[in-house]
Amino acid sequence: MPRAAANRARLAIWIGLVGLIAALNAAAAVLLSPFLPLLFMGEEYGEIASFQYFVSHMDRELIESTRKGRRDEFAAFNWRGDIPDPQSEKTFLNSKLDHSLRLKGKHRVLGDFYAELIRLRRSLPALIHLSQENQEVVSWEKERILMVRRWHGAEQVLQVFNFGDAEATLTFPMPAGGWSKVLDTKEERWEGGGPSLPDRVESKGEITLTFPPEALVVFSHSTGDEV
């Protein structure tokens, strides 16, 4: 659950927990996969309000039973500290979204990034068609690199994630032809400090590229682009 980890008493906020760069990579891994993504409310801009468990029961016995159930649940794993009262209006108000964050700082960047991912998902045929069969996944565990190639007909998309904290140079399979870069988390608009990979690369079946740390790059290729 990206905005808040599980249904804990006090929830960890995704962007505050891992930082903007990791949040961008995680968002892309979800939205560019061949599945229907489930986005938790406020995830798309990094909502900071903890989503706490709350109820609005009228029956006093049910209210007390709910409170006891919450206490027992967290006692089972030695939770220390108070558990927010699920019946309290304060618990509800603490969980309300602040939509104004969408226009501020890193929250704006994250929101714009989600919008860009959705645009790519809607516009590139290889991403539009949700086929797990038309997908190749290769990982380099030591370097913490993940490559995902998806295709539909003559259209292909190749995603390379560097989840590591060090620069990595790899030779990896890339179908022959020209590939255009369509997304790079190191671009300044994503607060990445400037891109380090070219806008277009030519492959002869495999290619060697150097990937900056904690980065994602997405390339697109169509056989119709070949001259």
N, C-alpha and C positions, 0 to 999 in steps of 0.2 A: 504494500500500500504506500505509494510515493509520498503523499502529503503527511501521513502519520503512520508510524509503524504499529500495525495491529490495533487492538482495542485496549490499550494500556491505560493505567490511571492518569498518567501525565505523558503526553505523546511527543515523540521526537519529530521535529519539523524537518522535512526532506532537504530543502535548500540550505537550512542552517546546519544540518547534520553533516552533509557531504561537500557543500560549496557549489558555486555556480557551474564550474567546469564539469564536475562529475554529474551534476543534475542535467546538463545538456546531453552528455553521452548516454545517460540512462534513458532520457526521453526519446532519443533517436533509436536506441535499441528496441524500445517498445513500439513506437509509431511506425518504424520502417520494417517491422516484422510482418510476415504473411498471416496475421491474425487481426481480429477486431480488438482494438485497444480499449481497456477499461481505465478511464481517467477519474481519479478521485476529485471531488469538488475543490477548486482552488489550486489543484496541482499545477495547472498550466501557467500560473504566474508565481508560484512559490508562496502560497498563503502561509502566514506565520501563526495563526490562531490554532491552538491545539484542539483537535476534535475529540471532545470527551463524551463519554456515554451519559445520555440524559433521557429522562422520561417525563411524562405529564399524566400520571395516573390520578384517578379520583378516589379509588378504594384505599383506605388507610392500611389495611392488612397487606394489600399488594405492594404498596409503597415500602413498608417495612421489610417485606420479603425480598424486594429488589435490593434494598440497601444491604441486607444481610448477605444476599447472594454475591454482591460485589466484594464485600469484605472477605468472605470465605474464599472467593476465587483468587484474590491476591495474597491471602495468607498462605495459600497452598504453595506458593513459590517465594515465601519469605519477603514479601514486599514491605519496605520500611517507609513510613510516612502516612499522611492522611490520604484517603480515597475521596475524590470529589463526590459530593452528594448527588446522585443521579436525579433526584426530585427537585433540586434547588434551581431557581431561575438563574442564579449566578453561573452555574455550570453550563446552562444553555447559552447565556450571553457570552461566556468565554469562548464558545465554539462558533460564533457567528463570523462569517467571512467579511473581510475588509476589501471590497472591490477597488478602492482607490489605490491600493498597492500596485495594481496592474500598470499604472502610469509612472511608477517610481523606480529609479535605479536598476538594480539587478533583477527586480521583479518584472520590469518592462522588457529587459533583454530576454528573460526566460519566456515571457508571454509571446514576444515576437518570434522566438525560435520555435515554439509549438506551432504557431501559425504557419511558419515556413515548412515545417515537417508535414503538416496537413496539406499544404499546397502541393508539395512534391508527391505525396501519397495520392492525391487526386489527379495529377497531371502526367505522371510517368507510367506508361503501360505496365512495366515490370513490377511496379508497386501497386497499381490498381488491382491487378489480378492476384488474389490471395491463394497462391498455390505453394504448398510445402514441397511438392515434387520438383517444381522448377526453382530449386534453390540449392546452392552449394555453400557449406560452412566449413571453414578451415581455421584452426587456432594454433597459436604458438604460445604455449603455457609459460615458458621461461620469460619471454618478452612481454607477456600479457597482451598479445595482439589477437584480435578476432577479425576475420574477413568473412563477409557474407555477400554472395553473388546471387541475384535473382534475375529471372528472365521471362519474357513472354514474346513469342514470335521472334522478330528481329531486334527487339528492344531488350537491353540489359542494364542493370544497375549494380555497381560494386561498392560496398561499404567496407571501410577499414577503420576499426576502433583500436586505438592504443589506450588501454586502461592502465598502463604502467606509468611510473613517475620518471622514466628516463627515455631519451631519444632512442629510436630503434631503426636499423637499416635491415630490410628484408627483401629477398627475392621470392616472389609469389606468383601463382598462376593468374594470368589475365588474358582472356581471349584476344587474338590478334586484331589490330585496328586502332583507330583513334578514339580516345576516351576524353570526354569533357567533364571538368569538375563542376558539380552543381551545388555542393555544400562543403564548407570547411569551417570547423569551430574555432580555428585560429584567426579567422577574419576579425577585423577590428569591431565590426558591428556586434559580434558576440563576445567582445572584450577579451579576444584571444591574443592581442599583441601583434597581429599581422600574419598573413598566410605564409607557409614555408614550402608549399607544393605548387607546381605550375597549374595553370588553368586548363591545360590540355596535355595529354601524354600519348605517346605512340607505343604500342605493345607488339611484340612478335610472338606472343604466346605466353610469355612471362616477362616480368619487369622488376627492376630493383628500385625501391624508393626509400627515402628516409622520413620517418614519421616522428613528429615532435611528441613530447610526453602529454598524456591526458588529452588526446585529440581524436577527432573523427573527421574523415574525408569521404565524400561520396562522389563517384564518377558514374557517368551515363554514356552508353554506347548504342548506336543503331547501325545495322549493316547498310541501311539506306543513306548513311552519312558518308560511306566510303566512295572515293572518286575512282 
